[in-house]
Amino acid sequence: MKSIQKRSGRSVGVLVIIISCILLSTGSCTRVPDIPLKELEKKYDIKQTDFVSVDGMDVHFRDEGPKSDSVPMVLLHGTGSSLFTWNEWTRTLKDKHRIIRLDLPGFGLTGPHPTDDYTLEIYINFMHSFLEKLKVKKCILVGNSLGGEITWQYALTYPEQVQKMILIGAAGYPIKSRNVPLPYIIMRLPVLREIFEKSTTPDVIRQSLEYLYADPNKVTDSLVTLYFDMTCRDGNREALTERMESIGEDGPWTQLPTIKTPTLLLWGAKDQLIPLEYGQRFDKDLPNSALVVIPNAGHMPMEETPVESVKPVREFIEKTHVYQ
């Protein structure tokens, strides 16, 4: 992202004109209103018990499986996603394992953070408060994309609390500009931010998901509707553009070799957003890791290939020996 920021003013100006023309020509400038939280709660049968108060927010979460499991799995979604991304994995794993999943601040039904701050430091502090609220002293922390970056930074900050971790298409290294999709660029340009915040149509959501999936045919109408609804929840689009301001911040990735936590790296072979080369880099830098590649998956294998991708997860969480 830094290379994008360093482009000359003339190049950025040309890009703004081009993207503006695309938005206008495709009709993407039609104002799409926010969806009230109460409307979404009714549509998705959300109960009051599905929320917990943390750091001034009503955090949407699920706590499923045997409560006797003292080391639960805690699942963290990526940018623009929600706890629903883990539906299939949860159905498979909750027979033997306690599964906790949540909508991170700025996303899903949790909605915006009261400070409008979406830096990694804020997310780490939030997760610590959330786990304290649920009285979770030790867990298996799992994260996709942004959730993956939160996961390894949390393990770096609170190593005693993370028994194992699973990183799926995890962020954290500086990303080459060629891997940044067009919507991410739009949200970094002040001229177009307001247009994006109010003009996110189902077609925009579909195009984003098709980019993230290896097989665009798996992007169903119901999936698009779910992502559209979560994106248009009151305040989420503004929160998303605020989050984009923090992407590319210089993180502590040079400290990865100090993380001793046993780690499963799960990567889609056809991940365009954070390609496999980054998974290989994590595997090289983390001293206690193993990399499993899912051949026919993109950036979110837990959604796109849930049956195939959950197998190494179950094996990893149930084995007692540590990678060497």
MARPA-808832 format. One record per residue: x, y, z of N, C-alpha, C in turn; residue number from 1. Coordinates in steps of 0.001 Angstrom, whole numbers, plus 500000, padded with zeros to 6 digits. Example, Ala and Ser with C-alpha at 12.3 -4.5 7.8 and 13.67 -1.06 7.14 Angstrom:
BEGIN
{site {513190 494310 507800} {512300 495500 507800} {513200 496700 507800} 1},
{site {512850 497750 507080} {513670 498940 507140} {512900 500030 507870} 2},
! end
This chain:
BEGIN
{site {500818 498799 500000} {500000 500000 500000} {500859 501261 500000} 1},
{site {502056 501198 500612} {502893 502384 500663} {503303 502819 499268} 2},
{site {503505 501832 498379} {503897 502197 497021} {502790 502960 496325} 3},
{site {501530 502642 496686} {500387 503372 496131} {500399 504805 496635} 4},
{site {500684 504964 497934} {500680 506288 498525} {501769 507171 497938} 5},
{site {502842 506575 497443} {503979 507329 496931} {503846 507695 495458} 6},
{site {502783 507272 494820} {502598 507656 493430} {502505 509169 493308} 7},
{site {502852 509667 492187} {502787 511115 491976} {501347 511583 491981} 8},
{site {501175 512872 492281} {499832 513424 492291} {499148 513275 490955} 9},
{site {499916 513361 489883} {499317 513231 488552} {498778 511826 488332} 10},
{site {499543 510802 488756} {499107 509408 488573} {497842 509135 489363} 11},
{site {497819 509621 490598} {496635 509420 491432} {495433 510131 490823} 12},
{site {495663 511342 490289} {494576 512077 489657} {493983 511333 488490} 13},
{site {494844 510737 487672} {494378 509941 486531} {493585 508744 487022} 14},
{site {494090 508080 488090} {493401 506917 488637} {492019 507289 489150} 15},
{site {491927 508431 489830} {490631 508902 490344} {489650 509104 489203} 16},
{site {490105 509723 488126} {489237 509967 486972} {488754 508656 486371} 17},
{site {489677 507703 486206} {489333 506405 485613} {488305 505677 486470} 18},
{site {488577 505602 487790} {487667 504881 488685} {486313 505576 488756} 19},
{site {486326 506907 488774} {485070 507658 488796} {484236 507342 487569} 20},
{site {484890 507262 486402} {484184 506930 485165} {483585 505533 485232} 21},
{site {484346 504597 485829} {483846 503227 485964} {482606 503209 486845} 22},
{site {482680 503913 487990} {481542 503949 488909} {480310 504566 488254} 23},
{site {480532 505653 487537} {479410 506327 486889} {478822 505488 485774} 24},
{site {479692 504836 484975} {479222 504057 483826} {478489 502795 484238} 25},
{site {478841 502259 485431} {478190 501037 485890} {476998 501318 486791} 26},
{site {476742 502596 487025} {475605 502941 487881} {475872 502738 489345} 27},
{site {477169 502621 489729} {477510 502331 491110} {477380 503534 492027} 28},
{site {477009 504690 491474} {476882 505882 492313} {475481 506044 492877} 29},
{site {474619 505070 492668} {473292 505103 493252} {473411 504967 494762} 30},
{site {472766 505862 495500} {472888 505828 496958} {472171 504608 497524} 31},
{site {472907 503834 498314} {472354 502655 498981} {472266 502968 500473} 32},
{site {471080 502976 501047} {470943 503369 502458} {471495 502310 503409} 33},
{site {471837 502746 504613} {472222 501823 505679} {471025 500945 506048} 34},
{site {471334 499786 506629} {470285 498893 507115} {470290 498949 508643} 35},
{site {469186 499312 509268} {469145 499397 510731} {469445 498052 511385} 36},
{site {470126 498093 512515} {470478 496867 513238} {469246 496040 513582} 37},
{site {468172 496696 514025} {466960 495967 514415} {466394 495154 513250} 38},
{site {466490 495711 512043} {466008 495005 510859} {466836 493747 510597} 39},
{site {468141 493845 510771} {469020 492699 510548} {468846 491647 511644} 40},
{site {468625 492109 512869} {468392 491169 513969} {467158 490313 513688} 41},
{site {466124 490943 513172} {464894 490217 512851} {465120 489263 511685} 42},
{site {465806 489733 510644} {466026 488924 509447} {466846 487679 509746} 43},
{site {467858 487816 510611} {468767 486699 510888} {468497 486035 512235} 44},
{site {467325 486314 512795} {466876 485673 514035} {467911 485810 515145} 45},
{site {468383 487033 515367} {469386 487307 516384} {468698 487588 517709} 46},
{site {469199 486964 518777} {468620 487132 520108} {469489 488068 520943} 47},
{site {468915 488603 521999} {469660 489501 522876} {470833 488786 523513} 48},
{site {470688 487486 523757} {471766 486696 524357} {472927 486482 523393} 49},
{site {472774 486895 522138} {473856 486780 521157} {474797 487983 521214} 50},
{site {474599 488858 522199} {475455 490033 522352} {476074 490043 523743} 51},
{site {477280 490573 523831} {477943 490769 525120} {478570 492163 525103} 52},
{site {478509 492852 526220} {479025 494221 526302} {480532 494203 526562} 53},
{site {481287 494795 525622} {482748 494868 525737} {483208 496230 525228} 54},
{site {483979 496941 526022} {484580 498225 525621} {483549 499196 525030} 55},
{site {482372 499237 525616} {481352 500172 525166} {480586 499737 523936} 56},
{site {480745 498482 523532} {480040 497949 522356} {479219 496727 522735} 57},
{site {478097 496538 522040} {477354 495281 522129} {477913 494375 521048} 58},
{site {478756 493446 521462} {479495 492603 520523} {478679 491365 520176} 59},
{site {478449 491170 518886} {477723 490002 518399} {478659 488807 518411} 60},
{site {478220 487716 519062} {479081 486540 519178} {478256 485263 519276} 61},
{site {478950 484142 519138} {478366 482814 519368} {479326 482025 520241} 62},
{site {478770 481247 521171} {479559 480372 522036} {478883 479012 522001} 63},
{site {479457 478094 521225} {478806 476807 520961} {479727 475639 521308} 64},
{site {479131 474457 521428} {479898 473275 521765} {479980 473065 523265} 65},
{site {480700 472021 523691} {480747 471677 525118} {481443 472743 525960} 66},
{site {480727 473260 526966} {481312 474275 527843} {482394 473688 528740} 67},
{site {482476 472372 528791} {483520 471713 529574} {484885 471822 528912} 68},
{site {484912 472212 527645} {486164 472401 526924} {486834 473670 527452} 69},
{site {487904 473500 528228} {488538 474638 528897} {489451 475444 527983} 70},
{site {489760 474910 526787} {490600 475631 525827} {489812 475747 524517} 71},
{site {488883 476699 524445} {488031 476816 523262} {488784 477339 522049} 72},
{site {488208 477089 520871} {488675 477737 519653} {487988 479094 519552} 73},
{site {488752 480133 519267} {488209 481482 519086} {488495 481899 517649} 74},
{site {487433 482159 516887} {487543 482355 515446} {487365 483823 515072} 75},
{site {488346 484371 514331} {488334 485790 513950} {488268 485920 512433} 76},
{site {487261 486610 511949} {487048 486785 510508} {487953 487862 509939} 77},
{site {487874 488060 508623} {488679 489064 507945} {487911 490346 507668} 78},
{site {488560 491260 506975} {487964 492550 506630} {486685 492378 505812} 79},
{site {485624 493071 506215} {484367 493036 505477} {483534 491792 505723} 80},
{site {483994 490925 506600} {483294 489661 506838} {482585 489698 508196} 81},
{site {482211 488526 508704} {481479 488427 509962} {481640 487020 510514} 82},
{site {481048 486778 511651} {481150 485441 512258} {480491 484360 511403} 83},
{site {479612 484768 510479} {478936 483785 509627} {479898 483093 508672} 84},
{site {481087 483653 508484} {482070 483017 507606} {482503 481648 508140} 85},
{site {482277 481417 509448} {482696 480177 510094} {481553 479170 510241} 86},
{site {480431 479386 509602} {479263 478529 509807} {479570 477043 509619} 87},
{site {480185 476690 508496} {480396 475273 508189} {481433 474640 509116} 88},
{site {482504 475339 509384} {483505 474810 510316} {482886 474579 511699} 89},
{site {482058 475522 512130} {481437 475391 513452} {480545 474165 513520} 90},
{site {479756 473932 512466} {478883 472752 512438} {479698 471463 512560} 91},
{site {480863 471443 511960} {481701 470246 511966} {482428 470058 513295} 92},
{site {482878 471134 513893} {483776 471037 515043} {483080 471094 516402} 93},
{site {481868 471633 516465} {481261 471876 517772} {480780 470604 518474} 94},
{site {480870 469464 517790} {480502 468211 518456} {481492 467867 519566} 95},
{site {482770 468231 519368} {483796 467900 520357} {484477 469117 520968} 96},
{site {484313 470272 520340} {485083 471442 520766} {484179 472644 521003} 97},
{site {484546 473429 522012} {483855 474686 522257} {484340 475702 521224} 98},
{site {483408 476323 520513} {483727 477258 519438} {483148 478631 519778} 99},
{site {484030 479628 519873} {483606 481006 520106} {483953 481817 518862} 100},
{site {482969 482506 518316} {483211 483363 517153} {482489 484685 517380} 101},
{site {482958 485721 516731} {482418 487053 516993} {482571 487949 515780} 102},
{site {481769 489004 515767} {481930 490074 514780} {482874 491106 515382} 103},
{site {484015 491294 514753} {484986 492273 515229} {484426 493695 515110} 104},
{site {484913 494623 515920} {484468 496017 515811} {484627 496547 514391} 105},
{site {483564 497197 513913} {483566 497734 512555} {482917 496818 511542} 106},
{site {482526 495612 511973} {482005 494619 511033} {480789 493885 511605} 107},
{site {480055 493231 510697} {478930 492409 511114} {477930 493194 511942} 108},
{site {477322 492525 512912} {476295 493146 513730} {476859 493888 514934} 109},
{site {478157 493743 515179} {478784 494524 516255} {478796 496001 515885} 110},
{site {479127 496285 514649} {479123 497667 514191} {480346 498452 514632} 111},
{site {480306 499776 514443} {481484 500622 514635} {482026 500628 516057} 112},
{site {483341 500855 516150} {483983 501056 517445} {483649 502478 517908} 113},
{site {483382 502691 519193} {482988 504031 519660} {484056 505099 519431} 114},
{site {485322 504694 519279} {486386 505679 519040} {486706 505843 517555} 115},
{site {486077 505029 516695} {486381 505031 515260} {487866 504751 514990} 116},
{site {488485 503983 515860} {489900 503624 515733} {489976 502139 515380} 117},
{site {490607 501827 514252} {490669 500438 513789} {492111 499985 513548} 118},
{site {493010 500499 514374} {494391 500062 514309} {494520 498685 514963} 119},
{site {495613 497998 514675} {495821 496668 515252} {495918 496734 516766} 120},
{site {496475 497798 517301} {496573 497936 518759} {495191 497918 519401} 121},
{site {494251 498619 518774} {492882 498655 519297} {492264 497256 519258} 122},
{site {492485 496527 518158} {491926 495181 518048} {492535 494228 519078} 123},
{site {493833 494340 519323} {494479 493484 520325} {493894 493773 521705} 124},
{site {493765 495042 522038} {493197 495413 523343} {491756 494941 523461} 125},
{site {491000 495087 522360} {489609 494634 522370} {489524 493128 522624} 126},
{site {490357 492343 521911} {490307 490893 522081} {490660 490484 523507} 127},
{site {491591 491199 524118} {491940 490879 525498} {490735 491118 526412} 128},
{site {490032 492226 526204} {488831 492522 526999} {487735 491496 526746} 129},
{site {487567 491107 525473} {486534 490140 525108} {486787 488794 525788} 130},
{site {488013 488303 525723} {488328 487009 526336} {488207 487074 527852} 131},
{site {488568 488199 528435} {488382 488366 529883} {486902 488325 530238} 132},
{site {486085 488978 529420} {484640 489016 529672} {484047 487607 529664} 133},
{site {484545 486765 528746} {484048 485386 528643} {484810 484434 529555} 134},
{site {485749 484976 530352} {486537 484195 531304} {487347 483084 530604} 135},
{site {487852 483414 529406} {488700 482472 528669} {490154 482762 529021} 136},
{site {490793 481829 529723} {492171 482028 530158} {493183 481513 529131} 137},
{site {492774 480525 528346} {493653 479961 527322} {492783 479493 526168} 138},
{site {493282 479652 524943} {492462 479305 523788} {493324 478871 522609} 139},
{site {492659 478326 521608} {493247 478113 520288} {492721 479242 519425} 140},
{site {493581 480139 519021} {493150 481337 518308} {493290 481124 516805} 141},
{site {492218 481424 516083} {492142 481164 514644} {491748 482450 513935} 142},
{site {492461 482787 512849} {492121 484017 512156} {492360 483956 510665} 143},
{site {491450 484583 509925} {491556 484705 508474} {491845 486156 508116} 144},
{site {492854 486389 507263} {493156 487718 506738} {493455 488702 507872} 145},
{site {492645 489761 508029} {492818 490663 509162} {492771 489889 510472} 146},
{site {491831 488949 510580} {491735 488122 511786} {493008 487335 512042} 147},
{site {493696 486934 510956} {494966 486238 511108} {496043 487144 511668} 148},
{site {496054 488394 511211} {497036 489348 511729} {496780 489636 513209} 149},
{site {495512 489782 513561} {495178 489970 514974} {495629 488758 515783} 150},
{site {495447 487572 515208} {495801 486332 515901} {497281 486271 516248} 151},
{site {498154 486477 515250} {499577 486317 515570} {500106 487477 516406} 152},
{site {499533 488669 516232} {499962 489772 517089} {499473 489573 518529} 153},
{site {498306 488940 518684} {497818 488637 520025} {498719 487600 520688} 154},
{site {499122 486583 519919} {500033 485561 520451} {501385 486164 520809} 155},
{site {501795 487182 520074} {503049 487877 520370} {502927 488669 521667} 156},
{site {501747 489249 521903} {501524 490101 523072} {501156 489298 524317} 157},
{site {500348 488249 524124} {499879 487427 525249} {500173 485951 524977} 158},
{site {501432 485559 524905} {501777 484182 524535} {501223 483129 525493} 159},
{site {501078 483492 526756} {500591 482529 527739} {499119 482195 527542} 160},
{site {498407 483013 526785} {496967 482820 526618} {496624 482028 525359} 161},
{site {497571 481884 524433} {497314 481214 523163} {498050 479867 523146} 162},
{site {497279 478801 523303} {497882 477462 523309} {498371 477064 521929} 163},
{site {497541 477324 520916} {497881 477080 519520} {497236 478188 518690} 164},
{site {497720 478364 517455} {497048 479312 516569} {496991 478761 515147} 165},
{site {495961 479206 514445} {495753 478815 513046} {495616 480092 512230} 166},
{site {496487 480250 511239} {496477 481434 510377} {496020 481029 508987} 167},
{site {494974 481683 508487} {494373 481357 507191} {494462 482589 506297} 168},
{site {495313 482546 505285} {495488 483716 504434} {495756 484954 505259} 169},
{site {496626 484825 506260} {496815 485880 507249} {497546 487094 506684} 170},
{site {497149 488256 507170} {497840 489503 506836} {498969 489734 507830} 171},
{site {499787 490754 507539} {500838 491119 508478} {502133 491553 507851} 172},
{site {502442 490987 506681} {503625 491430 505950} {503245 492589 505035} 173},
{site {504212 493429 504674} {503925 494453 503656} {503465 493778 502364} 174},
{site {502346 494244 501805} {501757 493628 500623} {502152 494401 499374} 175},
{site {502506 493666 498321} {502835 494310 497047} {501592 494973 496466} 176},
{site {501772 496131 495857} {500634 496898 495354} {499848 496143 494297} 177},
{site {500488 495230 493575} {499778 494495 492526} {498727 493554 493097} 178},
{site {498803 493251 494397} {497832 492357 495024} {496656 493091 495647} 179},
{site {496646 494410 495528} {495584 495188 496165} {494414 495345 495197} 180},
{site {493214 494799 495545} {492065 494908 494648} {491553 496340 494537} 181},
{site {490846 496615 493441} {490379 497959 493133} {489561 498601 494256} 182},
{site {488602 497887 494884} {487827 498536 495953} {488703 499050 497090} 183},
{site {489807 498346 497401} {490697 498785 498469} {491373 500099 498082} 184},
{site {491736 500216 496795} {492354 501450 496319} {491354 502594 496404} 185},
{site {490120 502323 495985} {489076 503351 496024} {488909 503894 497434} 186},
{site {488904 502988 498421} {488650 503409 499795} {489810 504178 500402} 187},
{site {490965 504183 499727} {492097 504966 500212} {492153 506352 499583} 188},
{site {491283 506605 498602} {491296 507884 497893} {490164 508769 498408} 189},
{site {490497 509898 499058} {489471 510749 499682} {488357 511156 498733} 190},
{site {488688 511367 497464} {487678 511816 496501} {486567 510781 496337} 191},
{site {486928 509504 496473} {485963 508437 496195} {485414 507740 497439} 192},
{site {485986 508043 498601} {485553 507365 499826} {484065 507548 500081} 193},
{site {483591 508786 499971} {482182 509058 500263} {481271 508359 499274} 194},
{site {481708 508299 498004} {480922 507587 496992} {480812 506115 497369} 195},
{site {481950 505515 497751} {481944 504097 498114} {481067 503847 499333} 196},
{site {481191 504725 500341} {480460 504528 501588} {478952 504490 501369} 197},
{site {478453 505205 500365} {477010 505276 500162} {476540 504546 498906} 198},
{site {477462 503912 498186} {477080 503328 496891} {477471 501866 496762} 199},
{site {477530 501163 497876} {477931 499754 497849} {476731 498889 497463} 200},
{site {476675 498505 496201} {475559 497702 495695} {475881 496218 495806} 201},
{site {474878 495352 495681} {475147 493907 495650} {476141 493515 494554} 202},
{site {476136 494236 493426} {477093 493925 492360} {478527 494169 492806} 203},
{site {478750 495232 493571} {480087 495507 494097} {480517 494386 495042} 204},
{site {479596 493948 495898} {479882 492852 496821} {480192 491572 496053} 205},
{site {479409 491271 495036} {479634 490062 494238} {481020 490077 493589} 206},
{site {481394 491214 493008} {482703 491307 492352} {483838 491110 493353} 207},
{site {483675 491636 494548} {484698 491471 495584} {484835 490004 495987} 208},
{site {483692 489331 496183} {483719 487915 496573} {484292 487041 495459} 209},
{site {483955 487360 494220} {484494 486584 493097} {486005 486734 492994} 210},
{site {486505 487878 493397} {487958 488082 493436} {488591 487222 494541} 211},
{site {487894 487091 495676} {488441 486372 496828} {488296 484861 496702} 212},
{site {487325 484401 495930} {487113 482968 495724} {487945 482492 494531} 213},
{site {488364 481221 494578} {489051 480633 493426} {488049 480304 492322} 214},
{site {486857 479876 492736} {485802 479516 491792} {484644 480502 491933} 215},
{site {484518 481459 491019} {483452 482472 491115} {482057 481867 491112} 216},
{site {481906 480656 490569} {480592 480009 490523} {480080 479640 491914} 217},
{site {480972 479638 492899} {480566 479325 494264} {480021 480549 495005} 218},
{site {480091 481691 494358} {479534 482908 494954} {478047 482954 494649} 219},
{site {477243 482493 495593} {475800 482372 495402} {475078 483675 495717} 220},
{site {473837 483756 495291} {473015 484934 495591} {472838 485105 497094} 221},
{site {472656 483998 497809} {472456 484092 499258} {473721 484578 499957} 222},
{site {474886 484175 499445} {476152 484648 500020} {476316 486145 499791} 223},
{site {475995 486599 498583} {476076 488026 498268} {475136 488820 499166} 224},
{site {473926 488317 499366} {472953 488994 500226} {473463 489117 501651} 225},
{site {474047 488040 502168} {474588 488065 503532} {475671 489124 503665} 226},
{site {476633 489119 502750} {477729 490095 502820} {477221 491526 502609} 227},
{site {476258 491673 501721} {475675 492998 501481} {475002 493516 502751} 228},
{site {474226 492659 503401} {473531 493061 504616} {474509 493458 505721} 229},
{site {475552 492649 505906} {476523 492947 506962} {477304 494225 506647} 230},
{site {477600 494450 505369} {478334 495651 504967} {477504 496907 505192} 231},
{site {476194 496794 504939} {475317 497962 505015} {474693 498176 506390} 232},
{site {475082 497381 507363} {474633 497627 508729} {475047 499051 509110} 233},
{site {474204 499733 509868} {474468 501120 510260} {475925 501337 510649} 234},
{site {476617 502217 509934} {477964 502625 510319} {479096 501768 509811} 235},
{site {478802 500585 509242} {479881 499676 508862} {480682 500152 507655} 236},
{site {480021 500815 506707} {480778 501254 505527} {481763 502361 505887} 237},
{site {481344 503260 506766} {482265 504294 507235} {483414 503664 508025} 238},
{site {483087 502650 508840} {484126 501967 509613} {485118 501259 508693} 239},
{site {484610 500694 507598} {485479 499986 506660} {486481 500935 506010} 240},
{site {486015 502114 505621} {486950 503063 505006} {487945 503601 506034} 241},
{site {487509 503712 507285} {488447 504105 508342} {489492 503018 508543} 242},
{site {489065 501759 508490} {490002 500635 508636} {491031 500648 507508} 243},
{site {490611 501030 506307} {491532 501077 505181} {492690 502038 505424} 244},
{site {492446 503052 506257} {493505 504016 506561} {494639 503367 507349} 245},
{site {494321 502276 508061} {495336 501609 508886} {496040 500481 508146} 246},
{site {495515 500078 506990} {496172 499025 506223} {497498 499552 505692} 247},
{site {498520 498746 505836} {499847 499171 505417} {500661 499763 506559} 248},
{site {500035 499876 507767} {500804 500350 508908} {501935 499365 509195} 249},
{site {503051 499881 509652} {504225 499052 509880} {504022 498224 511133} 250},
{site {503797 496914 510957} {503546 496020 512077} {504806 495317 512542} 251},
{site {504687 494529 513615} {505857 493872 514211} {506214 492536 513548} 252},
{site {506101 492452 512221} {506344 491176 511542} {507783 490684 511705} 253},
{site {508719 491586 511986} {510104 491148 512201} {510249 490329 513484} 254},
{site {509221 490381 514348} {509261 489625 515603} {508635 488239 515488} 255},
{site {508151 487886 514305} {507528 486568 514120} {508417 485410 514587} 256},
{site {509729 485439 514347} {510570 484313 514795} {510589 484108 516310} 257},
{site {510102 485088 517074} {510084 484935 518536} {508826 484240 519037} 258},
{site {507867 484011 518149} {506604 483365 518550} {506798 481851 518545} 259},
{site {506711 481238 519702} {506933 479799 519835} {505635 478996 519764} 260},
{site {504511 479672 519676} {503200 479011 519672} {503085 478031 518506} 261},
{site {502677 476776 518749} {502433 475838 517644} {501405 476418 516675} 262},
{site {501737 476418 515389} {500927 477139 514402} {500636 476293 513173} 263},
{site {499362 476273 512788} {498954 475702 511505} {498710 476859 510545} 264},
{site {499390 476820 509408} {499181 477802 508350} {498337 477147 507266} 265},
{site {497167 477712 507024} {496239 477151 506044} {496071 478170 504929} 266},
{site {496426 477783 503696} {496431 478754 502602} {495746 478202 501360} 267},
{site {494927 479017 500730} {494369 478660 499441} {495427 478836 498362} 268},
{site {495608 477822 497535} {496629 477893 496481} {496345 479011 495495} 269},
{site {495076 479415 495385} {494688 480436 494407} {494286 481746 495083} 270},
{site {494850 481997 496252} {494590 483241 496966} {495241 484395 496206} 271},
{site {494424 485317 495693} {494946 486464 494958} {495263 487647 495865} 272},
{site {494543 487754 496987} {494721 488907 497868} {496028 488808 498655} 273},
{site {496229 487664 499313} {497478 487406 500048} {498001 486061 499541} 274},
{site {498749 486080 498464} {499151 484848 497778} {499963 483891 498642} 275},
{site {500080 482671 498154} {500740 481587 498872} {502165 481941 499282} 276},
{site {502819 482791 498537} {504197 483165 498884} {504281 483734 500301} 277},
{site {503196 484378 500751} {503189 484916 502106} {502996 483802 503135} 278},
{site {502226 482793 502801} {502110 481639 503674} {503449 480943 503845} 279},
{site {504188 480835 502752} {505519 480231 502802} {506468 481084 503636} 280},
{site {506279 482393 503571} {507112 483291 504358} {506809 483149 505850} 281},
{site {505528 483050 506211} {505157 482783 507602} {505790 481472 508069} 282},
{site {505716 480448 507219} {506246 479138 507585} {507756 479194 507834} 283},
{site {508436 480026 507066} {509876 480184 507237} {510208 480956 508513} 284},
{site {509404 481984 508825} {509707 482853 509960} {509239 482301 511296} 285},
{site {508129 481556 511294} {507627 480997 512550} {508371 479696 512860} 286},
{site {508953 479574 514034} {509797 478400 514338} {509031 477118 514630} 287},
{site {507721 477207 514819} {506949 476045 515270} {505670 475912 514431} 288},
{site {505838 475838 513097} {504682 475900 512198} {504698 474799 511157} 289},
{site {503528 474583 510558} {503378 473695 509406} {502408 474356 508440} 290},
{site {502708 474255 507154} {501890 474876 506111} {501099 473811 505360} 291},
{site {499780 474010 505291} {498900 473133 504508} {498256 473979 503423} 292},
{site {498392 473550 502171} {497853 474296 501033} {496589 473604 500530} 293},
{site {495516 474363 500376} {494256 473849 499848} {494225 474160 498348} 294},
{site {494308 473156 497490} {494530 473371 496045} {493481 474234 495343} 295},
{site {492202 474006 495618} {491137 474668 494852} {490434 475757 495654} 296},
{site {491209 476499 496432} {490622 477541 497274} {491335 478866 497053} 297},
{site {490605 479944 497350} {491154 481280 497285} {491484 481784 498675} 298},
{site {491011 482992 498982} {491399 483666 500224} {490634 483168 501446} 299},
{site {489482 482524 501239} {488656 482097 502375} {488279 480626 502248} 300},
{site {489235 479718 502428} {488945 478292 502248} {487893 477747 503205} 301},
{site {487727 478374 504375} {486708 477896 505323} {485308 478090 504762} 302},
{site {485137 479047 503837} {483860 479246 503164} {483776 478447 501866} 303},
{site {484831 478552 501085} {484788 478019 499722} {484932 476501 499680} 304},
{site {485798 475954 500507} {486026 474500 500550} {486007 474038 502011} 305},
{site {484870 474151 502691} {484829 473885 504132} {485159 472449 504521} 306},
{site {484708 471483 503727} {484954 470082 504066} {486446 469752 503970} 307},
{site {487068 470181 502890} {488486 469905 502693} {489358 470676 503678} 308},
{site {489027 471934 503916} {489896 472778 504739} {489798 472477 506229} 309},
{site {488676 471909 506690} {488531 471661 508124} {489284 470406 508577} 310},
{site {489615 469516 507665} {490298 468264 508042} {491635 468509 508719} 311},
{site {492547 469306 508133} {493813 469545 508834} {493635 470330 510132} 312},
{site {492550 471097 510215} {492268 471851 511434} {491938 470900 512574} 313},
{site {491044 469946 512313} {490682 468987 513362} {491907 468186 513801} 314},
{site {492706 467773 512842} {493920 467010 513164} {494866 467849 514026} 315},
{site {495009 469113 513681} {495930 469987 514403} {495479 470242 515832} 316},
{site {494194 470520 516025} {493731 470870 517369} {493632 469655 518285} 317},
{site {493556 468462 517681} {493416 467263 518499} {494729 466551 518764} 318},
{site {495786 466916 518040} {497085 466276 518288} {497767 466934 519480} 319},
{site {498590 466157 520147} {499241 466660 521344} {500696 467051 521120} 320},
{site {501338 466514 520070} {502733 466863 519860} {502879 468207 519172} 321},
{site {504041 468792 519287} {504313 470126 518766} {505177 470011 517524} 322},
{site {504909 470879 516523} {505736 470900 515323} {507190 471233 515679} 323},
{site {508087 470654 514957} {509509 470961 515142} {510115 471311 513790} 324},
! end
